[in-house]
Amino acid sequence: MINRKNSDKISDIRQKTHDGVDKIMDKAESIKESSEKGIAHIKEKAVEMKGNVDGYIKKNPEKSVLMAAATGVVVGAAVTAALRRKKQ
């Protein structure tokens, strides 16, 4: 049978365990809130950047098309070179 001294030790261990779990849960909640704030900030910046890009494209449509075409050529050349190396 469990004596009073052992019972007190078990209760103490149980309480410390609960306290530890509570601290972990509090820290997890804090990390979650920080992450949500960071994600919201990134979303705001992405929307702002999209607006800037859209504005640039409207002001400079020819230059935008040329830049997109040049980017496509560079990416295409890189993919082609990689595929040729892979075959060899």
Stockholm file with secondary structure:
# STOCKHOLM 1.0

chainA/1-88         MINRKNSDKISDIRQKTHDGVDKIMDKAESIKESSEKGIAHIKEKAVEMKGNVDGYIKKNPEKSVLMAAATGVVVGAAVTAALRRKKQ
#=GR chainA/1-88 SS CCCHHHHHHHHHHHHHHHHHHHHHHHHHHHHHHHHHHHHHHHHHHHHHHHHHHHHHHHHCHHHHHHHHHHHHHHHHHHHHHHHHHHHC
#=GC SS_cons        CCCHHHHHHHHHHHHHHHHHHHHHHHHHHHHHHHHHHHHHHHHHHHHHHHHHHHHHHHHCHHHHHHHHHHHHHHHHHHHHHHHHHHHC
//
